[in-house]
Amino acid sequence: MAKLTRRGFLGTATAATLVRGLPNLAKAPAGRRILTLVYDKSLGMMRAVERIVP
């Protein structure tokens, strides 16, 4: 496995976020975005859930 530095990790994480997020923003219908934080027991941490309400 390749050795991953902190800078490489941040770059990879940013690129993955942009690849997943940009297409959704472009095709999302107009409406209000509601961001909710929920506790995910399987992950053992909080995570964000986004809903679009017309």
N, C-alpha and C positions, 0 to 999 in steps of 0.2 A: 504494500500500500504506500502511496506517495506521502511524503512528509508535508504536512500542511501548516503553514505559518498563520499567525493571527491576521496579517494583512491579506493573505490568500483566502482565508476563511471569510473575512468580511466582504471581499470582492465577489466570491462565489455566492454568498448569501444574498447580497444585493442584486446580483444578476438573476438569480432564481426568483426573487420577489418581483422584479420588474417583468420577467417573462410571464409569470402567472397573473400579475395584476393589470398590466396595460391592456390586454385584449378585453378584459371584463369591463374596464372603465369605458372603453370605446363603444361597446354594444349595450351598455346598461340603459334601461329605460329611465325617463325622467321621473323623479320622485325623491322623497326624503330618505336619507340613509340613516339608519339607527344602528349604532355600535353598542354592543352589550358585552360586558366581561362576565364570563362564567367560569366556575371551577370545574376542571376536567379531572375526575378521580383517576382515570387510567393514566394520564400524564403526570398527575400529582402537582399541577400548577394551573394558574389562570390562563385563559385564552380568550381572544376576541372573536365575536360572532357578529357579522354585519348583515343587516336585512335592508331591503329596499321596499319602502311603503309608498304606494301611489298617492 
